[in-house]
């Protein structure tokens, strides 16, 4: 991520600015979007006990915000990731979505015709983020269009 802050908390100063910096990773990386797999790896050994130690806390809810202009291409099914993330917060999280929630800023509307972009903005087009949208709806998360100029409604 593009900031020294690793976790945004209620005590973080200027959280909107820091979030904007953190997600502005550009387009020079891999063209294969794998946000779900990156999140799974970040919360698995060895990272959860080393680099990311202290991120996953028993007393804290777990919330994901995926930001992407393409759908996820991670190797496992979307529901497999949902089960993995939910199990991290315990059996109760399968019923109580406040314990684990997925939100997304993605191409949020299925296009009228296959191959068309989900949305377009002055910054470019976005493909429909089907897997992210699916997990957002399953966990009662929030969904915003990446083509919008302002994501501040996402809380």
C-alpha positions in Angstrom: 0.0 0.0 0.0 1.1 3.6 -0.5 1.2 4.9 3.0 3.0 4.2 6.3 -0.3 3.7 8.0 -1.2 0.0 7.9 -4.6 0.1 9.6 -7.1 2.9 9.6 -8.9 3.1 13.0 -11.3 5.6 14.5 -8.3 7.4 16.0 -6.5 7.8 12.6 -6.0 11.4 11.6 -7.4 12.3 8.1 -8.6 8.8 7.4 -10.2 9.8 4.0 -6.9 11.2 2.8 -4.9 8.2 4.0 -7.4 5.8 2.4 -7.1 7.7 -0.9 -3.3 7.3 -0.8 -3.5 3.7 0.2 -5.7 2.6 -2.7 -3.9 4.7 -5.4 -1.6 1.9 -6.5 -1.7 2.6 -10.2 -1.8 0.3 -13.2 1.8 -0.9 -13.3 1.3 -4.2 -11.4 -0.1 -7.5 -12.6 -3.1 -7.3 -15.0 -4.7 -10.2 -13.1 -6.7 -8.8 -10.2 -6.6 -11.1 -7.2 -7.9 -9.0 -4.3 -9.6 -11.9 -2.5 -6.5 -14.0 -2.6 -4.4 -11.1 -1.4 -6.7 -10.7 1.6 -6.7 -14.4 2.3 -2.9 -14.5 2.2 -2.6 -11.4 4.4 -4.7 -13.2 7.1 -3.0 -16.6 6.8 0.3 -17.9 8.1 3.0 -16.7 8.0 1.9 -13.2 7.5 -0.8 -13.1 10.2 1.9 -13.9 12.7 4.7 -11.7 11.3 4.1 -8.7 9.0 0.4 -8.5 9.8 0.6 -9.5 13.5 -2.0 -7.7 15.6 -4.2 -6.9 12.6 -6.7 -9.7 13.3 -8.0 -9.1 16.8 -10.6 -11.2 18.6 -12.4 -8.1 20.0 -12.6 -6.3 16.6 -15.0 -6.8 13.8 -13.4 -7.6 10.4 -14.2 -5.4 7.5 -12.8 -5.5 3.9 -13.1 -2.8 1.4 -12.0 -4.0 -2.1 -11.2 -1.3 -4.7 -10.8 -2.4 -8.2 -11.7 -1.6 -11.8 -11.9 -5.3 -12.8 -13.5 -8.4 -11.4 -11.5 -10.7 -9.1 -9.5 -13.5 -10.7 -8.4 -15.3 -7.5 -7.9 -19.0 -7.8 -10.7 -20.2 -5.4 -14.5 -19.6 -5.6 -15.9 -16.4 -4.1 -17.9 -18.4 -1.6 -14.7 -20.2 -0.5 -13.2 -16.8 0.4 -16.4 -15.9 2.2 -16.2 -19.0 4.3 -12.5 -18.4 5.0 -13.0 -14.8 6.1 -16.1 -15.6 8.1 -14.4 -18.5 10.0 -11.8 -16.0 11.1 -14.5 -14.3 13.3 -16.1 -17.6 14.4 -19.4 -19.4 13.8 -21.5 -16.5 15.0 -20.2 -14.4 12.0 -22.1 -16.6 9.6 -25.3 -15.2 11.1 -24.1 -11.8 12.4 -22.7 -9.9 9.4 -21.5 -7.0 11.6 -18.7 -9.3 12.8 -17.3 -9.8 9.2 -18.4 -7.6 6.3 -17.2 -7.2 2.7 -17.7 -3.8 1.0 -16.4 -2.8 -2.5 -15.7 0.1 -4.8 -15.9 -1.6 -8.1 -17.8 -1.6 -11.4 -21.0 -2.2 -9.6 -23.6 -2.7 -12.4 -23.8 -5.6 -14.8 -23.5 -4.2 -18.3 -26.4 -4.5 -20.7 -24.3 -6.5 -23.2 -21.4 -8.9 -22.5 -18.0 -7.3 -23.0 -19.2 -3.8 -22.4 -17.8 -1.9 -19.4 -19.9 -1.7 -16.2 -19.3 2.0 -16.0 -17.1 4.8 -17.4 -15.6 7.9 -15.9 -13.0 10.6 -16.8 -10.4 8.2 -15.4 -11.4 5.2 -17.6 -13.8 2.3 -17.9 -14.4 -0.4 -15.3 -15.5 -4.0 -15.7 -18.3 -5.5 -13.6 -16.8 -6.7 -10.3 -19.2 -9.7 -10.1 -17.3 -11.6 -7.3 -16.9 -8.5 -5.2 -20.5 -7.5 -5.7 -21.5 -11.1 -4.7 -19.6 -11.0 -1.4 -20.9 -7.5 -0.6 -24.5 -8.7 -1.0 -23.9 -11.9 1.0 -22.4 -9.9 4.0 -24.7 -6.9 3.8 -21.7 -4.7 2.9 -21.7 -1.4 1.1 -21.2 -1.1 -2.7 -20.1 2.0 -4.5 -19.2 2.5 -8.2 -15.5 3.1 -8.9 -16.6 5.4 -11.6 -18.1 7.8 -9.0 -16.0 10.9 -8.2 -16.7 10.6 -4.5 -16.7 7.4 -2.4 -17.2 9.2 1.0 -20.6 7.6 1.4 -18.8 4.3 2.0 -18.5 4.1 5.8 
